[in-house]
């Protein structure tokens, strides 16, 4: 039973924590985004979005579906903000 709980925690952690952390990192001083920070934001966001899609379309409980929606939405917003900031910095 402990291994099942560990497996569920590993599956649910990226959309539950990765997406919001990536969004917070993309909101903080967006004009000074380093390459390392951009890489961390993109990796957290992509993992959060993909696992969020899995939780949305999989046969899971409604709580897991809501966690998947949260991960997908925060991950895509963070990706959008990083892409937008890189386009703005390229124009200047």
N, C-alpha and C positions, 0 to 999 in steps of 0.2 A: 504493500500500500504506500510505503514511503517513496518508492521509485515512481509510482503513478503521480503522486503529488509533486514530485520534483519535475517530472515531464510536463505537467500542466503549468507549473510556474515558469519553466523555460519557454513554453509556447506563448504564454500570455504576457510575459514581461516586455518584449519589444514594443507592441502597440500600446501597452499601458504606460510605460515609462519613456521609451525611446522617442515616440512622436512628440509628446509635450516637451521633453528636454531639447529636442532638435528645434522646436518652435521657439522656445525661450532663447536658445543660442542664436537663432536668426533674428530675434527682436532686439537683442542687446548690441548696440553700436554697429549698426548694419553697414555704415560707410567704412569701417575698419575691419573687414573680414579677411583674415589670413587664409593661406592655402590649407593649413592644418585644420583650422576651424571649419572651413568649407567642406573638407573631406569628412570630418566628424559629423557635421550636419547632414550631409548627403547619405552617409552610410546608415545613420540612425533613421533617417526618413524613409529610405528605400526598404530597410528591414521592417519598419513599422507599417508601411503601406502594403507590402506583400503579405505579411502575416495577418494584417487587418483584413485584406481581401479573403484570405483563407478562412478567417473566423466568420466573416459575413456570409459567405456562400456555403460553408460547411454545415453539417447537421449538428449544431451545438445549441446550447441554451441561449435564452434571450440576453442574459448578462454578458456572455462571451460575444454575442453579436454587437452589443453596445460598445464593448471594449474595442472590437474590430472597427466599428464606425469612428470611434474616437481616434484610434491609431491611424486610420486611413486619412481622415480629415486633417489632423495636425501634421502628419507626414507630408501630404501634398501641399499644404499651405507653406510649410518650411522650405520645401523644394522650390516652390514658386517664388518665395521671397529671396532665396539665394540666387536663383537664375536672374531675377529682376535686378538685384543689386550688382551682379556681375555685368549685365548689359548697361546699366547706368554708369558704372565705373569705366567701362570701355569707351563710352561716348565722351567722357571728360578728358 
